[in-house]
Amino acid sequence: MSDDDDRPVGFLGRLRSATPIAWVLIIGLVGVTASGATLLVILLGS
C-alpha cells in the first residue's frame, strides 16, 4: 500500500484504477477526436 491511498481520489487516481475496457474507450475516443481534428485541418487548409 502506498501513501497515495489515503488521499482523495482525483482524476488521475480514477484513471489508474480504470478497467481495461475503460482504457480502450478512452484511447478510442482520443483517436477519433485526433483524426477528426486532423481531417478538419486538412479540409479547411486546402
Secondary structure, DSSP 8 states (H G I E B T S, - for coil): --GGGGS---HHHHHHT--HHHHHHHHHHHHHHHHHHHHHHHHHH-
